[in-house]
Amino acid sequence: MGSEQQIIFVIFSVFIGAVIFSTIAIFLRQSLLVAYILLGLFLGPYGAQLVSHVDTFSHIGQIGIIFLLFLVGIDMDPRELAASIKQVSFMTIGASISLIGLGIAIGHILHFDFRDSLLISVAIIFSSTVIGLKLMPSHDLFHTRRGDLMVGILLLQDLLAIFALFLLNGARTGDGLNWQDLVAAGVGMPTLLIAAVVGKQLLIRPLARYFWHIKEYVFILSIAWCLSMAEFGSFLGLSDGVGAFVAGVTIASNSRTAGLMRERLNPLRDFFLILFFFSVGAGFNYHAMEEVLLPGLVFCALAIIMKPLLFWGLLKWRGESSADAKEVGFRLGQGSEFSLLIAGLAADVAPRLISIRAEYTIELMTLVSFILSCFYITRRYPTPIVQREEESGHHLPRDKH
């Protein structure tokens, strides 16, 4: 079978499998994201071995995260966003410091050295932007207090994760972190914001206004704007996700253009997210996880139990309602895409910054926390699936708050 035919066959298998696994997940009232992860485990190189080039799917799937953050930015008012980040900064940083302290102590008990314990703990403090946003109904995400808190915390966590990756990248190249790097990091965000505002005023807004009635053109324009800002954000040393988010925020005030872009990009976003979560499952070597089963599950408990409780307590202390604080806390109770990036980047060093045991622990913690968190959220709180069922009149029993 030729390489092109093989790629087509693999994509065919992925989406046929996604239909089957998703159908089962919907009947069991589980997140479709879990279905994609389990499909990756089943078809990947450590399962049925139908897919061998997992990295290719992972890189392609990153585009889905870029589109997701772009669409979230479209629905955000810039002033409300700035206020939201300011309100959650103390809580997010406080929870992160507490989790790092707990993680280092637990790592010492489980016989990890200090560096491994620190890296595992840093990986735990971040929550999944994709799971957090995909499992919250659109109305709740953009029109409620808990939605504002979720977006603010996740965006601030993403910025902290970018800084952590920035430090690791300096260690990987052997140059360490110097004052030029810090200046570049401090200049990068203002430069990105200025470029986004100028690009919107001089290019995107006039083109969208003149050609808004040609939907195919708006579709192409939205992709070009999203990906160009994502690439510029990456070039500035931030991340493609941050660049895409800023691109969305800058056009949020233009309701007609934003609505057309949202309508056109939603299916494309979902296509790439399927490939991303499939790659997460396919890249998981569960045959090598026996030696890290205990530490992986212990740190997973820290992510899905202690992290939600910390946010719950801190949000209540800041005056949020108990119901909102609890829901936000448990929606944040998992590892992150950044957790896997931290493990991979720390391993890509000579000599390694992280042991193989610690690397596998992060991978196990992240994957299991993805599955358990999605399972709990879909059973306990409203999700897009439940929302659509209620709108169509098909009510299924659900746990009460």
PyMOL commands that set and color helices and strands:
alter all, ss='L'
color gray80, all
select helices_A, chain A and resi 3-27+32-43+54-74+78-109+114-125+129-134+138-143+145-173+179-211+215-235+240-250+255-282+286-288+290-317+322-331+337-347+356-380+384-392
alter helices_A, ss='H'
color red, helices_A
deselect
rebuild
show_as cartoon
